[in-house]
Amino acid sequence: MDSVKLKVSYAPFVRTKDSIESVMYNVALALAPATVMSIYLFGMPALLVTVICIVSCIGFEWLMDTIRKKPASCLDGSAFVTGLLLALNVPSNLPIWMLVVGSFIAIAAAKHVFGGLGHNIFNPALVARVFLLVSFPAAMTSWPVPFSIDMQTAASPLGILKTDGVEAAMKSLDLMNGFYGTMNGSMGETSALALLAGAAWLFYKRYITIYIPFTMLGSVLLFSAIFHMIDPSAYAPPLFHLVTGGLILGAFFMATDMVTSPLSIRGQVIFGLGCGLLTAVIRLWGGYPEGVSFAILIMNGFVPLIDNWDLNERKAIHQKKSEKK
């Protein structure tokens, strides 16, 4: 009998006609409306931040491939998307050297330490954002005011909610302005409309499903609505939480990361619920105004457990059916 050569690889074992390049650059295309909107709101500094993050991530990708003696993957689009997501998760006035440090953390520490594309447990852009937030909190919470020529800064709506309460936060933001995008915040979290337009493209290409983003958004809305009804003077209404911060960016573009999210529908629902509940808990009672990044990263850590549990459940059900037959 001839020996059979088996190829050992990592999950998911899903065949598709789309290449890595086509998927990644379509994700970048979906992020284009939010990127253009950020440049429109914050001007040339936003464009500079975007370029620095993308170029740095591609450069570090090439460097790590060279060090590890792996085939060059710097142009497969994954580093491009990581850099773009990192840019959309930081203020437009962040110093260049911090952007480079964040790019290094995303590519080297959050991606190649685990083995490269497809092996990382945590979303690289979110790891970099949290690292920068913890290391340089003042710079990461200094939000430029849209259309400000002299880079005037002000607190974000979630920051005002955390420090000054619901009444001050509601006065600082018209919800429709938050939906269209004229508010303070990270470059990619100012316009819910631009993000939803990009998400529509991902749904059209079938790169994401409804399970993670809808359960994540729904759990945040439900959780915040309950406490708003209990005490409206202490807790902001659910629509405020929906249009402020990085909830929509995280739900549609980072929680749905193919590598760091569960495979099954049941697992995706559990993952989305966990992301939403943790986001709401951190926003309502945590030390940070925003909780999306922390919530997604925490749930990323549970993905192997969720997938393993779901697989064992399916095996048990299949075994019971076989025994009945």
C-alpha positions as CSV (number, residue, x, y, z in Angstrom):
1,M,0.0,0.0,0.0
2,D,1.4,3.4,-1.0
3,S,2.0,5.8,1.8
4,V,-0.5,8.6,2.0
5,K,0.9,12.1,2.6
6,L,-1.3,14.1,4.9
7,K,-1.1,17.8,5.3
8,V,-1.5,19.0,8.8
9,S,-3.0,22.6,9.1
10,Y,-5.0,24.8,11.4
11,A,-8.7,25.2,11.5
12,P,-11.0,26.4,10.1
13,F,-11.0,23.8,7.3
14,V,-13.3,25.7,4.9
15,R,-12.8,25.8,1.2
16,T,-13.7,29.0,-0.7
17,K,-12.9,30.5,-4.0
18,D,-11.8,33.7,-2.4
19,S,-8.1,34.2,-1.7
20,I,-6.6,35.8,1.3
21,E,-5.8,38.9,-0.8
22,S,-9.3,39.3,-2.2
23,V,-10.9,38.9,1.3
24,M,-8.5,41.4,2.9
25,Y,-8.7,44.0,0.3
26,N,-12.5,43.8,0.3
27,V,-12.4,44.4,4.0
28,A,-10.2,47.4,3.4
29,L,-12.7,48.5,0.8
30,A,-15.5,48.2,3.4
31,L,-13.5,50.4,5.7
32,A,-13.0,53.0,3.0
33,P,-16.2,55.1,3.9
34,A,-15.1,55.4,7.6
35,T,-11.6,56.3,6.5
36,V,-12.7,58.9,4.1
37,M,-15.1,60.3,6.7
38,S,-12.3,60.5,9.3
39,I,-10.1,62.4,6.8
40,Y,-13.0,64.8,6.1
41,L,-13.6,65.4,9.8
42,F,-10.0,65.7,11.0
43,G,-8.1,66.7,7.9
44,M,-4.5,65.9,6.9
45,P,-3.5,64.6,10.3
46,A,-6.0,61.7,9.9
47,L,-4.5,60.9,6.5
48,L,-1.0,60.9,8.0
49,V,-2.1,58.6,10.8
50,T,-3.6,56.2,8.3
51,V,-0.6,56.1,6.0
52,I,1.9,55.7,9.0
53,C,-0.1,52.8,10.5
54,I,-0.5,50.9,7.1
55,V,3.2,51.4,6.1
56,S,4.5,50.5,9.5
57,C,2.4,47.3,9.7
58,I,3.4,46.2,6.2
59,G,7.1,46.9,7.1
60,F,7.0,45.0,10.3
61,E,5.2,42.1,8.5
62,W,8.1,41.9,6.0
63,L,10.6,42.2,8.8
64,M,9.0,39.3,10.8
65,D,8.7,37.1,7.8
66,T,12.4,37.7,7.1
67,I,13.5,37.0,10.6
68,R,11.4,33.8,10.8
69,K,12.5,32.8,7.3
70,K,9.0,32.6,6.0
71,P,7.6,33.4,2.6
72,A,6.9,37.2,2.3
73,S,3.2,37.9,3.2
74,C,3.5,41.6,3.6
75,L,1.4,42.3,0.5
76,D,-1.4,39.7,1.1
77,G,-3.6,42.5,2.6
78,S,-3.7,41.3,6.2
79,A,-1.0,43.8,7.4
80,F,-2.8,46.5,5.3
81,V,-6.1,45.8,7.1
82,T,-4.4,45.6,10.5
83,G,-2.8,49.0,9.9
84,L,-6.1,50.5,8.7
85,L,-8.0,49.2,11.7
86,L,-5.3,50.4,14.1
87,A,-5.5,53.9,12.5
88,L,-9.3,53.9,12.9
89,N,-8.9,53.0,16.6
90,V,-6.7,55.9,17.6
91,P,-7.0,59.7,17.8
92,S,-5.9,61.7,14.7
93,N,-3.3,63.6,16.8
94,L,-1.4,60.6,18.1
95,P,2.4,61.1,17.8
96,I,4.0,59.2,14.9
97,W,6.3,57.2,17.2
98,M,3.4,55.9,19.1
99,L,1.8,54.8,15.9
100,V,4.9,52.9,14.9
101,V,5.1,51.2,18.4
102,G,1.4,50.2,18.1
103,S,2.1,48.7,14.6
104,F,5.0,46.7,16.0
105,I,2.8,45.4,18.9
106,A,0.0,44.4,16.4
107,I,2.3,42.6,14.0
108,A,5.1,41.2,16.1
109,A,3.5,40.6,19.5
110,A,-0.1,39.9,18.6
111,K,0.3,38.0,15.3
112,H,3.8,36.5,14.6
113,V,4.3,35.4,18.2
114,F,1.5,33.0,17.7
115,G,2.7,31.9,14.3
116,G,1.4,34.4,11.8
117,L,-1.8,34.9,9.9
118,G,-4.5,32.4,10.9
119,H,-2.7,31.3,14.1
120,N,-3.2,34.4,16.3
121,I,-5.7,34.1,19.2
122,F,-6.4,37.8,19.6
123,N,-7.3,40.6,17.2
124,P,-3.9,42.3,16.4
125,A,-5.3,45.8,16.0
126,L,-7.2,45.6,19.3
127,V,-4.1,44.3,21.1
128,A,-2.2,47.3,19.8
129,R,-5.0,49.7,20.8
130,V,-5.3,48.4,24.3
131,F,-1.5,48.5,24.7
132,L,-1.4,52.1,23.6
133,L,-4.3,53.0,25.8
134,V,-2.8,51.4,28.9
135,S,0.7,52.7,28.2
136,F,-0.2,56.3,27.0
137,P,-3.6,57.0,28.4
138,A,-3.3,60.8,28.1
139,A,-2.4,60.7,24.4
140,M,-5.0,58.0,23.6
141,T,-7.8,60.0,25.2
142,S,-7.0,63.4,23.8
143,W,-9.7,63.7,21.1
144,P,-9.4,66.3,18.4
145,V,-12.6,68.3,17.6
146,P,-13.9,67.8,14.1
147,F,-13.1,70.6,11.6
148,S,-10.8,72.2,14.1
149,I,-7.9,73.9,12.3
150,D,-5.7,74.3,15.4
151,M,-6.3,70.6,16.6
152,Q,-8.4,71.7,19.5
153,T,-9.2,68.7,21.7
154,A,-12.2,67.8,23.9
155,A,-13.7,64.9,25.8
156,S,-15.6,62.2,23.9
157,P,-19.3,61.7,24.7
158,L,-18.5,58.5,26.6
159,G,-15.8,60.4,28.5
160,I,-18.3,63.1,29.5
161,L,-20.7,60.4,30.5
162,K,-18.1,58.8,32.8
163,T,-17.0,62.0,34.5
164,D,-19.9,64.4,34.4
165,G,-23.0,62.1,34.2
166,V,-25.9,61.5,31.9
167,E,-27.3,65.0,31.7
168,A,-24.0,66.5,30.6
169,A,-23.3,63.7,28.1
170,M,-26.8,64.1,26.5
171,K,-26.2,67.9,26.2
172,S,-22.9,67.3,24.5
173,L,-24.2,65.2,21.7
174,D,-27.1,65.2,19.4
175,L,-27.8,61.5,18.6
176,M,-28.2,62.3,14.9
177,N,-24.9,64.0,14.8
178,G,-23.4,60.9,16.4
179,F,-25.0,58.8,13.7
180,Y,-23.7,60.9,10.9
181,G,-20.3,61.4,12.5
182,T,-19.7,64.9,13.8
183,M,-18.4,64.1,17.3
184,N,-15.2,63.6,19.1
185,G,-13.6,60.2,19.3
186,S,-11.2,57.8,17.5
187,M,-10.9,58.3,13.8
188,G,-13.1,55.3,12.9
189,E,-15.8,55.6,15.6
190,T,-17.3,59.0,14.7
191,S,-19.6,58.0,11.9
192,A,-22.1,55.1,12.4
193,L,-23.5,55.7,8.9
194,A,-20.1,55.3,7.2
195,L,-19.4,52.1,9.2
196,L,-22.8,50.6,8.4
197,A,-22.3,51.4,4.7
198,G,-19.0,49.4,4.9
199,A,-20.7,46.6,6.8
200,A,-23.3,46.3,4.1
201,W,-20.5,45.4,1.6
202,L,-19.2,42.7,4.0
203,F,-22.7,41.2,4.2
204,Y,-23.0,41.4,0.4
205,K,-19.7,39.5,0.0
206,R,-20.7,37.0,2.7
207,Y,-17.6,37.6,4.7
208,I,-19.6,38.1,7.9
209,T,-22.9,36.9,9.2
210,I,-25.6,38.5,11.3
211,Y,-24.9,36.4,14.4
212,I,-22.0,38.1,16.1
213,P,-22.7,41.8,15.3
214,F,-26.4,41.6,15.9
215,T,-26.1,39.7,19.2
216,M,-23.4,42.0,20.3
217,L,-25.3,45.2,19.5
218,G,-28.6,43.7,20.8
219,S,-27.1,42.7,24.2
220,V,-25.6,46.2,24.7
221,L,-28.9,47.8,23.8
222,L,-30.9,45.5,26.0
223,F,-28.6,45.7,29.0
224,S,-28.3,49.5,28.9
225,A,-32.1,49.9,28.3
226,I,-32.8,47.9,31.5
227,F,-30.6,50.1,33.7
228,H,-31.8,53.3,31.9
229,M,-35.4,52.3,32.8
230,I,-34.3,51.6,36.4
231,D,-32.6,55.0,36.8
232,P,-32.6,57.4,33.8
233,S,-30.6,60.0,35.8
234,A,-27.6,57.6,36.3
235,Y,-27.6,55.5,33.1
236,A,-27.7,56.8,29.5
237,P,-30.3,55.6,27.0
238,P,-29.4,52.7,24.7
239,L,-29.3,54.7,21.5
240,F,-26.6,56.9,23.1
241,H,-24.5,53.8,23.6
242,L,-25.2,52.6,20.1
243,V,-23.9,55.7,18.3
244,T,-21.0,56.6,20.6
245,G,-17.6,55.0,21.0
246,G,-16.4,52.0,19.0
247,L,-19.4,49.7,19.3
248,I,-20.4,49.6,15.6
249,L,-16.7,49.5,14.5
250,G,-16.0,46.6,16.9
251,A,-19.2,44.7,16.2
252,F,-19.0,44.6,12.4
253,F,-15.2,44.8,11.7
254,M,-13.3,43.3,14.7
255,A,-15.5,40.9,16.6
256,T,-16.3,39.2,13.2
257,D,-12.6,38.6,12.5
258,M,-12.5,35.2,10.8
259,V,-9.4,34.0,12.7
260,T,-10.4,35.1,16.3
261,S,-14.2,34.3,16.3
262,P,-16.0,31.0,16.7
263,L,-16.9,28.7,13.8
264,S,-20.4,27.6,14.5
265,I,-23.6,29.7,14.6
266,R,-24.2,28.7,18.2
267,G,-20.6,29.7,19.1
268,Q,-20.9,33.0,17.3
269,V,-24.1,33.8,19.2
270,I,-22.4,33.0,22.6
271,F,-19.4,35.1,21.5
272,G,-21.5,38.1,20.4
273,L,-23.5,38.0,23.7
274,G,-20.4,37.9,25.7
275,C,-18.8,40.8,23.8
276,G,-22.0,42.9,24.3
277,L,-22.5,42.1,28.0
278,L,-18.8,42.8,28.8
279,T,-19.0,46.1,26.8
280,A,-22.0,47.2,28.7
281,V,-20.6,46.2,32.1
282,I,-17.3,48.1,31.5
283,R,-19.1,51.2,30.2
284,L,-21.6,51.3,33.1
285,W,-19.3,50.5,36.0
286,G,-15.7,50.1,34.7
287,G,-12.8,52.5,35.1
288,Y,-12.6,53.2,31.3
289,P,-15.4,55.0,29.4
290,E,-15.2,52.5,26.6
291,G,-15.2,48.7,26.8
292,V,-15.5,47.4,23.3
293,S,-11.8,46.6,22.9
294,F,-11.5,44.9,26.2
295,A,-14.7,42.9,25.7
296,I,-13.7,41.5,22.3
297,L,-10.2,40.6,23.5
298,I,-11.6,38.8,26.6
299,M,-14.0,36.8,24.4
300,N,-11.2,36.1,21.9
301,G,-9.5,34.2,24.7
302,F,-12.7,32.0,25.1
303,V,-13.0,31.1,21.4
304,P,-10.9,27.9,21.6
305,L,-13.1,26.8,24.6
306,I,-16.3,27.7,22.8
307,D,-15.3,25.8,19.7
308,N,-14.1,22.8,21.6
309,W,-17.4,22.7,23.7
310,D,-19.5,23.1,20.6
311,L,-17.6,20.3,18.8
312,N,-18.0,17.9,21.8
313,E,-21.7,18.7,21.9
314,R,-22.1,17.9,18.3
315,K,-20.2,14.6,18.7
316,A,-22.4,13.7,21.6
317,I,-25.6,14.4,19.7
318,H,-24.3,12.4,16.7
319,Q,-23.3,9.5,18.9
320,K,-26.8,9.4,20.5
321,K,-28.4,9.4,17.1
322,S,-26.2,6.6,16.0
323,E,-27.0,4.5,19.1
324,K,-30.8,5.0,18.5
325,K,-30.4,3.8,14.9
